[in-house]
Amino acid sequence: MAFRSFPAEISKPTALPPPLRGTASLLPLKIVSSSEVSLEDRLLLFLIDVGGNAARLPVNACAAMTCSVAADGNRRSKLVWVWTESRQVMTAAVERGWNTFLFRSEPRSNDLANEWSSIALITPLFIDGKQLFDGQSRKIASFYEVSSPQELELFQPNTEEVDNVVINFQNEWQIIPAENIVAAFQGCNRTVLAVSATSTEAQVFLEALEQGLDGVVLKVEDMGEVLRLKEYFDRRNEVRNMLALTKTTITRVEVVGMGDRVCVDLCSLMWPGEGLLVGSFARGLFLVHSECLESNYIASRPFRVNAGPVHAYVAIPGGKTCYLSELQAGKEVIVVDQSGLQRTAIMGRVKIESRPLILIEAKEHSGNETYSIFLQNAETVGLVCPHEGNRTTIPVTSLKVGDEVMLRVQGGARHTGIEIQEFILEK
């Protein structure tokens, strides 16, 4: 069997230990089959994460079971297994690094598993009653179908003989039962996965009580659900990447008159130093601070960024931008702090009102490129400044030529928010 590593994903067996906490960085690996290794039960593969922690993986456990890495370093890696009879779904899953598949223990499913194993490197698991076995009849996981609170109460960490548990909820209640399981199993060494019929259900299980279950079994016949789940993991994984922010010097501050400005209200709280990336040109986005700071004249609104006029660009997940006028409830944006650490947040509301504006221009220290932004001329609106001293933001009403603020420099040419390579002149 072979272990593989895929972009933004990590191959991992299902046996002990539980997934590592923290962000892992793996190289592609290939391991000879257990039959070629002496003392196979004692041979261990050590995978080292960037923090120096080691995960000990027995070679004879079960190869090629993969997981997607969670977006936050404080979260566990997530397992994704697939349960399908569709060859298109199988192909899409394998191409995205998910190659553990579930089959019923019946002749037709056995034939399908053999067929797929002949054309792709997959790990088939077979459901036999309340157990899951691999191709060598080794017990890999327990399988529970839960349809009542009483059945859920019987499901406890100390009652399991194996390290992996798959739960298939049979009624409409899923979120609260999943939260109960996360609470009951926290701190234990067992891996709990839930069967999900859609990528949306999978997301619910993966985020229950913030930490989520250890993984999901995606039971689908539609290839689109695989693609949507992978897109979800890609968005989560983005926050592992630090955005490069640049110091720029203010070269112009001018009050210009009235305009329609956009207040962006999120479903998440922001902290000092955090805000949204906004700018008149996509090639340079200013870090506009949230209204989380207290003042004597108005209560703080740590969920809000007074982001600028309707024409301005704002950064959204996937390396894309959109116009502030396009934002609406339910859309995701990127929240960034002074150091470039990013996270996604969901839009709760957009408020557009006519307000007095101020024009701000800035340049990089070593360049001639000019970047600009319009913002409401008010004391509660500010730009994030470099991480020096105790100050995190400069109000636009106090901003002057020579001040330094943070900017995200990137490609300027865009098509429907996606960066493209073409000539463009904006001024």
N, C-alpha and C positions, 0 to 999 in steps of 0.2 A: 504494500500500500504506500501511497505517497501523501505527504503533507504539502499543502500549497499555501502561499500567501497571496492575497489579491489586494489591489489598491483599496485603501480605507477599510480593509477587513483582515481578520486574523484566523488562520486555521487552528482548530483546537479540538481534541477529543472530548468525549462526554464523561469520562471517568474522573476520579479525583485528580486534582483538587478543584474547587470552584473557580470560576473565572477570576482573573487577577483584577484588583482595583488599580486604577491608574491607567495612563496611556502607554500602550506597548508599541515597540518598533521592532518588526520582525524581518528577517531576510528569508528569501525563498529556500525551503529545505526539502530534502528528499531522504526518506528513511527506508532502509531495506526491510523487506517483510520479516515478520517475527520468526518465521521458520528458518531464516538465515542467521539468526542471532542466538548465540548461546546464552543461557540463563535469561531468557526473554522476560520472564516475570519480574526480574530485578533490574533490567536495563531501563534507564530513565533518560528522557530527553529534557534538557534544561533550556527553556526559552526565557531570555532575560529582557525585562522591560527597561525603559530609559531611566527608571529610578533605581535600578540595580536589584529589583526583586526577581525571584526565579519561580517559574511554574514547573512543577515536576510532572511529567506526562508519561505514564507507562506505555511502552511501545505496543503491548498487546491489548490496549484498552479498546480503541475503535478509531480507525484512521479516517482522515478527510472530513471530519465534522467541523463545519466552519461557523464563525460568528461575525457579526458586524460590530465594530467598535462604537461604543456610546460616545455622544458628543462631549460629555463632561468627564474630566479626569476623575471626578469623585464617584462616577457610576461604573457599574460592572459592564463588561463586554456582554453582548446579547447574542444568544444562539438563534438561528433560523433554520428550522427543518421544514420540509415541504411534503404535503400529502396530496397527490393528484394522480389522475390517469391520463392527463393530457401531455403528449410529447412536446408540444409547444411550451407549456409551462415548465416542463423538465429542462428543456434547452435554455430558456430564459433564466431559470434559477442557477443552473450550472455556470452559465456565462457570467453571472454576478457573484460567483463564489459560494453559492449555497448548494451543497451536493449530498446532503443527508435526506433520504426520502423514506416515507412510511408506506407500507403495503399491508393489506390484510393477509392472513395466513390461509390462502386458498389457491387452488391451481392457477386460476386466471391471473391473480396478482403475482404469483411466483414467476409465471411466464413473462409478465411485463417487467419485473425486476431483472430477470436474466437478459431480456432484450436490451434494456437501457444500460445495463452493466457492460454489455458488449460494445457500446458506442460511446460511452462517457465514463469518466472516473467518478463513480457515485458510491455512496455507502447506503445500502438498503437496510431498513429495519422492518421487522415483521410483527404485527399486532396479533397476539395469540391470547385471547381472553383479557386478563388484566396485566399482561406483561408485554414488553417489547424485547425482541431478540435480534441479534445480528445474523449474518449469513453462516456463522459457525455455531449457532444455537447458544450463544452466550447471552445472558440476561443483561440488557442495557438499561432498561427503565421500567417503572411501573406505569400502568395506564388506568386512569380513573374517569368514569363518566359520572358527573355530578348533576343531579336534578333537583336537590332539595337542601335546605339548611342542615338537616340532620346528617345527610351524607357528607356535607362539607365539614361538619364538626368532627367526623371520624378521621378526617384527613389531617394528620399531625406529623411534625418532623420526626418524632421518636418512634413512629410506627413503620418507617420505611426500611427495607432491607438493601435497597440500591440507592445510588447517588442521584439518579435522574428520575423525575416524575413528570408525566404528561397528564394534563387535566382537560377534559372535554366537557364544557358547561352545556347542559341540555335544556336550560330554560332561558327566559329573557334577561334574568338578572346575571350580569357579568362584572360590572364595575365594582360594586361593593364586595362580592365574593373574592375578586382578585385582590382588592385592598386588604381583606382579612388574611389572605394567604401571605401577602408580602409582610404583614405585621407578624404573623405566626412564625414565618421561616427566617426572619431577619437574624443574621449572625450564625446561621447553621450552614453546614457544608453541602447541603443538597441543592440541586439545580431543578427549578420548577419551570415548566413550559405550559402554555395554554394553547389549545386549538382555536384558531381564528379563521372565520369564513371570508374576511375581507382585510385589506391593508389598514382600513380605519379601525377595525376591531383589534388588529395587532398593535396599533399605536396605543390604544386604550390599555392593553395589558402591559406594554413596555413602559408606561408612564404612571401606573397605579402607585399612589402614595409617593410620587416623584421618582423613587428608585426603580419601580417597576418589577415585574417578574423577570426571571433570568433569560427568557426567550419565548418564542412562539413557534407553533406548528401551523404553517399557512396551508389551509385546506381549501384549494381553489381549482377551478378549471379554466379560469380566464387569465391569460398571460399578462394582461394589464395590471392585475393586482400585484404581481411580482415586480413590475416596473415601478408602481407607485410605492411599494414598500422600500425598494432600493432608493428611490428619491427621498423618502423620509429619512433613511439612514444617512444619506449624503448631506442633508440639511443638518442633522445632528452632528455629523463629523466636522462640519465647517468650523464649529466653535473651538476645535482643537488647534486651528491655525491662527496664529497671531497676524493681524493686519499691520502692514508697515505704514506708520504715520510719519509725516515729515514736519519739521519746524518751518514755519513761514513767517515773514515779517510784514506787518500791515503797512501798506503804502498809500491808502486812501480811505477816508471815512467821510461820508457826505449824506446829509439828510435830503431825501429826494421827493417826498410827497406820499400820497395815499396809494394803497394797493390791497388786493385780496390775499390775506395771509392765512396759513393753514396751521392750526393746532393739532398735533398728533397725540391722541390719548391711547395709551397702551393698556393691555390687561396685566401688565407686570410693573413692579416698582423699580425705579432706577436710583442709583446711589451717586454721591458726589464724584465727579469726574466722568460720568457716563452721559451719553447722548446719542444723537443720530447723525449720520454723515449726509450732509446736504450741500448743494452748490448750484450755481447758475450753469456751470459746465460740468459734464460728467468726468472730464479729465482731472478735476480737482474738487474734492468734496470736503467742506469744513466740518469739524466736529462740533455740532451745536449742542450746548449743555441742556440738560433737563431742568425743570422747575422744582427740583428737590430741595433747594436751599431755603432756609427760613429767612423771613424779613419782618420788619415791624409793621408793615403796611398791608400785607396780604399773606394768607396761609400758603404753605408750600403745596405743590401738586407734583409729587414724585413720579406720577404716571405720565406726565405731560412733557412734550417738547414743542415749544413755539418755533416751528421749523422754517418759516419763510413763505414767500408767495407761491401761487399755484403753479408757476412755470418751472420751479426748481426741481432738480433731480434729488432723489433720496436712494440710499443703498438698501437693497433687499437681498435675501439669500440667493445663493447660486452665482455670486459675482455679478449680479444684474443691478440695474437701476430702473426706477420708474418715476413719473412725475408726481409731485405731491398731490396734484388734482386727481390722480388715479387711485389714491389710497382709499380704502373702505374697510368696514368692519370685517374681521376674519382674515385679512391679508397679513402676511408676515413681513417684518422689517428687521434690520440688524441694529442691535444696541452695542456700542463700542465704548471702551474706556480710554483713559489717557495713554496707557501702555499698548493699546491695540488689541486687547482681549475682547473678543466678540461673543455675542449670544443672540439668539433669535427671540423675538417677542411678537405677540399677536396684537393686531389692531383692535381696539375696542370702539373707537369713535374718531371721526374727523370733524373738526369745527372750522369753517371758513368764514371770516369776517373782514370787513374793510378797516384797515388800520394804517397809521403813518409808518413809512418804511425808511430804512437807512441802508445805503450802499457801502459795502466793504470790499476792498481789493487787497490782495497780498501777493508776495513773490517769495520763491525759495531763495535761500542765501546764495546759492551758486548758480542761479538761472535767471533768465529774463522773462519766463512765462508768467503771465498775470492770471490770477484766479479771483473770482468774485462771487459774492453772495448778497442777497437782499434779506434783511431781517426786520421784524417789527422794532421800532424805536421805543424800547421800554426797559426799565431797570431789571426786570425778571428774565430778560433774554440775554444769553451770553455765549461766548465761544470758549472751548476748552483750551487751556494754555499748556505749555510743556510741564512735565512732572518735576518741577523745581520749587522748593520751599513748600509752604502750606497752601498756596493758592491753587485752585483747580479750574477756575473760570474767570473770564473778564467780561463784565456786563458791556453790552454794546454802547450804553450811554457813557461809559468811562473809557472806551477804546480810543486809542490815539496812534498816529503814525509812529512806527518803530516798535510797537508791541509785538510779541510773538504768540502765535496760535498754532494749533495742530491741524494738519491737512492730510487727506488721503489722495495721493497722486496715482492715476491709473490711465488706461486708454480712453481717449475721448470719443472715438467714433462708435456709435451705437445704432442698433436696429432692433426695435421693440425691446429696448433695455439690455440687449446682449451685445457685448463688446465685439467689434469686427475690425478688420484691417482695411482701412481706406483713408484717403486724404479728406481732412475736414478742417475748416477754418471757422472758429467761433470767436466773437468779440463783443 
